[in-house]
Amino acid sequence: MVDTQVSRTVLGRTVRTPRAGCPDVAAEPAAGALRPRGLQDLRHTRPGRVRPAALHYPAGDLLVVSGLPGSGKSTLMRRCVRAPLIDSQTVREEYAARMPSWLPYAVYRPLVRIAHYRRLRRAVLAGGPLAVHDCGAVPHVRQWLVRVAARQGRRVHLVLLDATAEEARDGQRARGQGVSAYAFARHRDAARRLHRRLAGTGCPPAGCASAVVLDRAGARALREIVFVAS
């Protein structure tokens, strides 16, 4: 669990507010909609407590959705986000539809990555609200997003899907697309580092205006992620 300093009640459970220098944690908005601010760990909500059905972000900001491969990032984004999406999974599926079925993904993976990052760059520079699939194993991409957004006068927010290795592998099997043991280990190590950083500081990652940590139940409870006027 993410640990911070002062106890208070948010979303029907006790949390701790960030230490000095971090944005405060927002109280629960009406009608099940949450406007994330600071670091909010929404895992392990007690039985009978209502999980947020919507996340509301300021219009024009960027949202990064991160987690292990198979944790449900693409599913969550496609189901909930009411804004343009940049998802590497979409690019992979487009290439797979054009490639011979016998050709391993590893062969054309570099082409998928190049196409994905080109789309990402165009979408970010175009401005406007945007949700981005983040594999988590390449932190400099998120750092680039933070720098560019800052120059544009907008902010970056993070949603982190917390799934166990077993849950993530089940998710990969369900979609019929897995990653190598080596690649999965890299993703898992990156996720652990990010969780340790959040737990150690009680703040979102550097440059992020907010971070929301969700378990699978919390992700299933979400119905929409929207960008609205402040």
Rosetta blueprint (number, residue, H / E / L):
1 M L
2 V L
3 D L
4 T L
5 Q L
6 V E
7 S E
8 R E
9 T E
10 V E
11 L L
12 G L
13 R E
14 T E
15 V E
16 R E
17 T E
18 P L
19 R L
20 A L
21 G L
22 C L
23 P L
24 D L
25 V L
26 A L
27 A L
28 E L
29 P L
30 A H
31 A H
32 G H
33 A E
34 L E
35 R L
36 P L
37 R L
38 G E
39 L E
40 Q E
41 D E
42 L L
43 R L
44 H L
45 T L
46 R L
47 P L
48 G L
49 R L
50 V L
51 R L
52 P L
53 A L
54 A E
55 L E
56 H E
57 Y E
58 P E
59 A L
60 G L
61 D L
62 L E
63 L E
64 V E
65 V E
66 S E
67 G E
68 L L
69 P L
70 G L
71 S L
72 G L
73 K H
74 S H
75 T H
76 L H
77 M H
78 R H
79 R H
80 C H
81 V E
82 R L
83 A L
84 P L
85 L E
86 I E
87 D L
88 S H
89 Q H
90 T H
91 V H
92 R H
93 E H
94 E H
95 Y H
96 A H
97 A H
98 R H
99 M L
100 P L
101 S L
102 W L
103 L L
104 P L
105 Y H
106 A H
107 V H
108 Y H
109 R H
110 P H
111 L H
112 V H
113 R H
114 I H
115 A H
116 H H
117 Y H
118 R H
119 R H
120 L H
121 R H
122 R H
123 A H
124 V H
125 L H
126 A H
127 G L
128 G L
129 P L
130 L E
131 A E
132 V E
133 H E
134 D E
135 C L
136 G L
137 A L
138 V L
139 P H
140 H H
141 V H
142 R H
143 Q H
144 W H
145 L H
146 V H
147 R H
148 V H
149 A H
150 A H
151 R H
152 Q H
153 G L
154 R L
155 R L
156 V E
157 H E
158 L E
159 V E
160 L E
161 L E
162 D L
163 A L
164 T L
165 A H
166 E H
167 E H
168 A H
169 R H
170 D H
171 G H
172 Q H
173 R H
174 A H
175 R H
176 G L
177 Q L
178 G L
179 V L
180 S L
181 A H
182 Y H
183 A H
184 F H
185 A H
186 R H
187 H H
188 R H
189 D H
190 A H
191 A H
192 R H
193 R H
194 L H
195 H H
196 R H
197 R H
198 L H
199 A H
200 G H
201 T H
202 G L
203 C L
204 P L
205 P L
206 A L
207 G L
208 C E
209 A E
210 S E
211 A E
212 V E
213 V E
214 L E
215 D L
216 R H
217 A H
218 G H
219 A H
220 R H
221 A H
222 L L
223 R L
224 E E
225 I E
226 V E
227 F E
228 V E
229 A L
230 S L
